[in-house]
Amino acid sequence: MADISRDQALTSMRGFLTSGAFSDLTIVCGMDSYKVHKVIVCGRADFLARAERFGGKESQSGTIELPEDEPAVVKLLVQYLYEGEYEPLLPANDRAGTMHAAIAKPRRPTVDDKGNVYNYGFPHYCGLLGRKCHAPNLCPHHTCKMEYLNGYGCNFRCQAFICAECNNPPQPPPPSLNGTSDQLLTHAKMYEIADKYDIVGLKDLVKEKFSRSCKHFWNDEEFAVAAHYAYSTTPDEDKGLRDIVSTTISSHMEIIEKAEIRVLMTEFNGLALGVLDGVIAEHGLGQKN
C-alpha cells in the first residue's frame, strides 16, 4: 500500500511539471523552459532558494536563466528535483528501497597461522637461486622452501612467479544497471551541476550510479572520457567520483596499457596516487600487524 501511495504521489508531481499547473517559477536553459514550483525546487536546490530569497531580477521576473549549462543536463536536473531520480533510472527493485551496496571484494589474509606476514610481492623472484629467498612467505598458496621427499617446494628458484589463485579471485557480478556506457559522462556532468547549484542528495545518487556504471563499462572508451571530465571539474579535495575512478583502475590494472588511461594518469597526479593506494589496499600491503 505504501508503494502504491508513493507511486501515485510521484505521478502527481510529474503531472504538475508536465502541465505547469500552479507554477510560480520558470527555469530557462537554451531553448528549453520549465514551469516549476518554488515549494518543490527551492527546497532541493539551495541556488534557486538563494535566487528567490535575495530578491534579484530572478525574483522579480519569476524566471531563472541558466545560460552556461547544457540543456540536456538541466533537463535531467529538473527531473531529479521532481522525482528524486534522473535517466537512465536505477532498476526498479533498487529504487524502492535503499540503493545497492557494492559487494566488497574479500580481503586477503595478511598473516599465516604462525603470525608470519604474507607479502604478496608478485611477480616474485627468489633472491639467491637454489639457496635462499629473502621474502619466502608470499601468500596462503605459496611459500618458498626446499623440496622434500613428501612435500612441495620451489627450491628457491622462483622467477617472475605469480600466484594464479591470488591474482584471479572470483569476481562478484556487477550490480544491476539500465542504459549504455554513454551514461558515464552524463553522471560526471550531473555531479558537476549538483555541486554548482547545491542540489540536496544528488551527489550521493550520482556516486551510486557512476560506481555501478564503472563496474559495467570500465573497459569501454567512454570510461576514460568520463574519468577525465570528473577530474577536470572537481577540486582535489572532492573525492566523490575521483575515488571511484581510481578504484576502478586499480581493480582492472590491464587497462593501464591503454593510451588514454596513461594520459589520464600522467595529467592527474592524484589519480596515479589513488590507483597506487588501491593496489596497496587490495594486496594488504603496508598493514601493521
C-alpha positions as CSV (number, residue, x, y, z in Angstrom):
1,M,0.0,0.0,0.0
2,A,2.8,2.4,0.9
3,D,4.5,1.8,-2.5
4,I,1.2,2.4,-4.3
5,S,0.7,5.7,-2.5
6,R,4.3,6.7,-3.2
7,D,3.9,6.0,-6.9
8,Q,0.7,8.0,-7.0
9,A,2.4,11.0,-5.4
10,L,5.3,10.7,-7.9
11,T,2.8,10.6,-10.8
12,S,1.1,13.7,-9.5
13,M,4.5,15.5,-9.2
14,R,5.4,14.6,-12.8
15,G,2.0,15.8,-13.9
16,F,2.5,19.2,-12.3
17,L,5.8,19.6,-14.1
18,T,4.5,18.5,-17.4
19,S,1.3,20.6,-17.3
20,G,2.9,23.6,-15.5
21,A,-0.3,23.8,-13.4
22,F,0.2,26.1,-10.3
23,S,3.7,27.0,-11.5
24,D,5.2,30.1,-9.9
25,L,8.7,30.0,-11.3
26,T,10.3,29.3,-14.8
27,I,13.7,27.8,-15.4
28,V,15.2,28.6,-18.8
29,C,18.2,26.9,-20.4
30,G,18.8,27.3,-24.1
31,M,15.6,26.7,-26.0
32,D,14.1,24.8,-23.1
33,S,11.9,26.2,-20.3
34,Y,10.4,24.5,-17.3
35,K,7.3,25.7,-15.4
36,V,8.3,24.7,-11.9
37,H,7.1,25.2,-8.3
38,K,9.1,27.0,-5.7
39,V,7.9,24.8,-2.9
40,I,9.5,21.8,-4.7
41,V,12.6,23.1,-6.4
42,C,13.8,25.7,-3.8
43,G,13.7,23.1,-1.1
44,R,16.1,20.8,-3.0
45,A,18.3,23.4,-4.7
46,D,20.0,26.0,-2.5
47,F,21.0,28.0,-5.5
48,L,17.4,28.5,-6.5
49,A,16.4,29.3,-3.0
50,R,19.0,32.0,-2.7
51,A,18.0,33.5,-6.0
52,E,14.5,33.9,-4.7
53,R,15.4,34.9,-1.2
54,F,17.5,37.9,-2.1
55,G,15.0,39.5,-4.4
56,G,17.2,40.0,-7.5
57,K,15.9,40.1,-11.1
58,E,15.1,36.4,-10.9
59,S,12.7,37.0,-8.0
60,Q,11.1,40.0,-9.8
61,S,10.7,38.3,-13.2
62,G,9.8,34.8,-11.9
63,T,12.4,33.4,-14.3
64,I,15.8,31.9,-13.6
65,E,18.1,31.6,-16.6
66,L,20.9,29.1,-16.8
67,P,22.8,30.1,-20.0
68,E,26.1,28.4,-19.1
69,D,24.7,24.9,-18.6
70,E,23.9,22.2,-21.1
71,P,20.2,21.9,-21.8
72,A,20.3,18.1,-21.7
73,V,21.9,18.2,-18.2
74,V,19.4,20.8,-16.9
75,K,16.6,18.6,-18.1
76,L,17.9,15.8,-16.0
77,L,18.4,18.1,-13.1
78,V,14.7,19.2,-13.2
79,Q,13.7,15.6,-13.5
80,Y,15.7,14.9,-10.3
81,L,14.1,17.8,-8.4
82,Y,10.7,16.4,-9.0
83,E,11.3,12.6,-9.0
84,G,14.5,12.1,-6.9
85,E,16.0,10.3,-10.0
86,Y,17.2,11.0,-13.5
87,E,17.6,9.0,-16.7
88,P,18.8,6.3,-17.0
89,L,16.9,5.2,-13.9
90,L,18.2,2.7,-11.5
91,P,16.4,-0.7,-11.8
92,A,13.0,-0.6,-10.1
93,N,13.9,-3.1,-7.4
94,D,16.7,-0.8,-6.2
95,R,14.7,2.5,-6.4
96,A,12.1,1.2,-4.0
97,G,14.4,0.9,-1.0
98,T,18.0,1.7,-0.2
99,M,20.5,1.9,-3.0
100,H,22.6,-1.1,-3.8
101,A,25.6,-1.6,-1.6
102,A,28.6,-2.7,-3.7
103,I,29.8,-6.2,-2.9
104,A,33.2,-5.8,-1.3
105,K,36.0,-8.0,-2.6
106,P,37.1,-10.4,0.1
107,R,40.2,-9.1,1.9
108,R,43.3,-11.2,1.6
109,P,44.7,-12.7,4.8
110,T,47.7,-10.8,6.0
111,V,49.4,-13.4,8.2
112,D,49.6,-17.2,8.4
113,D,48.7,-19.3,11.5
114,K,52.2,-18.7,12.9
115,G,52.0,-14.9,12.6
116,N,54.2,-14.7,9.5
117,V,53.2,-11.8,7.2
118,Y,52.2,-12.6,3.7
119,N,53.9,-10.1,1.3
120,Y,52.0,-10.7,-1.9
121,G,55.0,-9.5,-3.8
122,F,54.2,-10.6,-7.3
123,P,55.9,-11.2,-9.7
124,H,58.3,-12.8,-7.2
125,Y,62.0,-13.7,-7.6
126,C,63.9,-15.8,-5.1
127,G,67.0,-13.8,-4.1
128,L,69.7,-16.4,-4.2
129,L,68.6,-19.0,-6.8
130,G,68.7,-22.5,-5.3
131,R,70.0,-21.3,-2.0
132,K,67.8,-18.8,-0.2
133,C,64.8,-16.4,-0.6
134,H,64.7,-13.1,1.3
135,A,60.9,-12.9,1.2
136,P,59.6,-16.5,1.2
137,N,56.2,-16.0,2.7
138,L,54.4,-14.9,-0.4
139,C,50.7,-15.9,0.1
140,P,48.5,-18.6,1.5
141,H,49.2,-20.7,-1.6
142,H,52.9,-20.5,-1.9
143,T,55.9,-20.3,0.5
144,C,59.4,-20.5,-0.9
145,K,61.2,-23.5,0.5
146,M,63.3,-26.5,-0.4
147,E,61.5,-29.5,-1.8
148,Y,61.5,-32.6,0.4
149,L,60.6,-36.2,-0.3
150,N,57.0,-35.9,0.9
151,G,56.3,-32.3,0.2
152,Y,56.5,-29.4,-2.2
153,G,59.0,-26.6,-2.5
154,C,60.2,-24.3,-5.2
155,N,63.9,-25.0,-4.2
156,F,64.3,-21.2,-4.1
157,R,64.1,-20.9,-7.9
158,C,61.1,-18.6,-8.4
159,Q,61.5,-16.4,-11.4
160,A,58.6,-13.9,-12.0
161,F,56.3,-16.2,-10.1
162,I,52.6,-15.1,-9.9
163,C,50.1,-16.9,-7.8
164,A,47.1,-17.7,-10.1
165,E,44.7,-18.0,-7.2
166,C,45.6,-14.7,-5.6
167,N,45.6,-12.7,-8.9
168,N,42.5,-14.2,-10.3
169,P,40.0,-14.3,-7.5
170,P,36.3,-14.9,-8.3
171,Q,34.6,-11.6,-9.0
172,P,31.0,-10.8,-7.9
173,P,28.6,-10.0,-10.7
174,P,28.3,-6.2,-11.3
175,P,25.2,-4.6,-9.8
176,S,22.1,-4.2,-11.9
177,L,22.0,-1.3,-14.3
178,N,19.9,0.3,-17.0
179,G,21.4,2.1,-20.0
180,T,24.6,2.1,-22.1
181,S,28.1,3.3,-21.5
182,D,27.5,6.9,-22.6
183,Q,25.8,7.4,-19.2
184,L,29.3,7.6,-17.6
185,L,29.8,11.1,-18.9
186,T,26.2,12.0,-18.0
187,H,26.8,11.1,-14.4
188,A,30.1,13.1,-14.3
189,K,28.2,16.1,-15.6
190,M,25.4,15.6,-13.1
191,Y,27.9,15.6,-10.3
192,E,29.3,18.9,-11.5
193,I,25.9,20.5,-11.7
194,A,25.0,19.1,-8.3
195,D,28.0,20.8,-6.8
196,K,27.4,24.0,-8.7
197,Y,23.9,24.5,-7.6
198,D,24.0,22.8,-4.1
199,I,21.4,20.2,-5.0
200,V,20.4,18.2,-2.0
201,G,21.1,14.5,-2.3
202,L,22.1,14.5,-5.9
203,K,25.8,13.9,-5.4
204,D,25.1,10.7,-3.4
205,L,22.8,9.4,-6.2
206,V,25.4,10.2,-8.9
207,K,28.1,8.4,-7.0
208,E,25.9,5.3,-6.8
209,K,25.1,5.4,-10.5
210,F,28.6,6.3,-11.5
211,S,30.0,3.4,-9.5
212,R,27.6,0.9,-11.0
213,S,28.4,2.2,-14.5
214,C,32.1,1.8,-13.9
215,K,31.6,-1.8,-12.8
216,H,29.9,-2.5,-16.1
217,F,31.8,-0.2,-18.6
218,W,35.3,0.0,-17.2
219,N,36.7,-1.4,-20.4
220,D,34.8,1.0,-22.7
221,E,36.3,4.1,-24.3
222,E,33.7,6.2,-22.6
223,F,35.3,5.4,-19.2
224,A,38.4,7.4,-19.9
225,V,36.3,10.3,-21.2
226,A,34.1,10.4,-18.1
227,A,37.1,10.0,-15.8
228,H,38.9,13.0,-17.4
229,Y,35.7,15.1,-17.1
230,A,35.4,14.1,-13.4
231,Y,38.9,15.1,-12.6
232,S,38.8,18.2,-14.7
233,T,35.6,19.6,-13.0
234,T,36.2,18.7,-9.3
235,P,38.8,20.1,-6.8
236,D,41.4,17.8,-5.4
237,E,39.6,17.5,-2.1
238,D,36.3,16.4,-3.6
239,K,36.9,12.6,-3.8
240,G,33.3,11.6,-4.7
241,L,33.9,10.5,-8.3
242,R,37.7,10.5,-8.1
243,D,37.9,7.6,-5.7
244,I,35.5,5.6,-7.9
245,V,37.8,6.2,-10.9
246,S,41.0,5.2,-9.1
247,T,39.3,2.2,-7.6
248,T,38.1,1.1,-11.0
249,I,41.5,1.3,-12.5
250,S,43.3,-0.4,-9.6
251,S,40.7,-3.3,-9.9
252,H,41.4,-3.7,-13.6
253,M,45.1,-2.9,-14.0
254,E,45.1,-4.3,-17.5
255,I,43.6,-1.0,-18.8
256,I,46.7,0.9,-17.8
257,E,48.1,-0.3,-21.1
258,K,45.5,1.9,-22.9
259,A,46.9,5.1,-24.2
260,E,44.0,7.2,-22.9
261,I,44.4,5.8,-19.4
262,R,48.2,6.5,-19.5
263,V,47.4,10.1,-20.5
264,L,44.9,10.4,-17.6
265,M,47.4,9.2,-15.0
266,T,50.1,11.5,-16.4
267,E,47.9,14.5,-16.4
268,F,46.4,14.0,-13.0
269,N,49.0,13.0,-10.3
270,G,46.2,12.5,-7.8
271,L,44.8,9.7,-10.0
272,A,48.1,7.8,-10.1
273,L,48.4,8.0,-6.3
274,G,44.8,6.9,-5.9
275,V,45.5,3.8,-8.1
276,L,48.6,3.0,-6.1
277,D,46.6,3.3,-2.9
278,G,44.0,0.9,-4.3
279,V,46.6,-1.7,-5.2
280,I,48.2,-1.4,-1.8
281,A,44.8,-1.9,-0.1
282,E,43.9,-4.8,-2.3
283,H,47.1,-6.7,-1.6
284,G,47.1,-5.9,2.1
285,L,50.4,-4.1,1.9
286,G,51.6,-1.6,4.4
287,Q,49.5,-3.0,7.2
288,K,50.9,-3.3,10.7
289,N,50.3,-6.5,12.5
